[in-house]
Amino acid sequence: MSATRRGADRRPSDYYPTPPEAINALLPALAPYLPPPGFPILEPGAGGGSIIRALRRHRPDLRFDAVELDR
C-alpha cells in the first residue's frame, strides 16, 4: 500500500508523466545550472518526452539524448 492509501493500483509500467506545468515552474530556478549551448543532456527515463519538450521550448540550443525501455 502506498502512503496515499490508494492500494495496489498502479499504472502499467509505472508510467507517471511529468506535467509541463511542473517543469515550467522549476525552470527559473534551474536556469543558472543548465549547460552551455550544444551540450548534450541525457534523459534516462524519457517516457513521453514531456521534460525534453518543455526544456526545448526554453532552450532550443541544447542537445537531448532520450532513452526509454518501454515503447
N, C-alpha and C positions, 0 to 999 in steps of 0.2 A: 504494500500500500504506500502511496506517496504522501508527502507532507500536506498536500492539498486535499487529501481524503477522496481522491477520485477513483480509488480502487486500482484494479489491474488494467484498466482501459488505456491502451496506447495506440498511437498512430503506427501504420505499417512502416517498418524500417526505422522507427524512431525519428521520422522526418518532422521537424518543427521549424518552419521557415522564419527567418528574422524579418520583422516588419520594417519596411523602409523608413517609417517614422522614427523608429529606434535608432537606426543608423544616422539619419539626418540630425537627430538630437545630439548624438555623440561627436559628429564631425568637427564642430568648432573646437572642442577640447582636444581632439586628435590631430588637428591640422598642423601644429608645430612639430609633430613626430612623424608625419608622413615623409616618405623618401623623396629624393630629387626626381625630376622628370626622367622617364625611361627606365627607372629602376624596377626590377621585377618583384611582384608580390605574389606569394603562394597562398592560395585559398584551399586548404586541405579538405574541407568538408563543404564544398560549394553548393550542394543541394540544387535549388532552382536558380541560384546566381543572384539573389537579391542584394547581398552585400557588395558584390562586384558592380552591379548596375548602379547602386547608389554612389559608390566611390567614383565610378566613371563620370557620373553627372558633375561631380565636383572637381575631379582630377583626371580629365581625359588623356593626360600626358603620361600616365602610369601604364605599365605592362602587367597583365594578370595571367597567371597560370593557375587554372582551376582543376581540381581533382575531386571526383566523386565516385564512390564504389558502386552505387546503385544508379541505374539509368533513370 
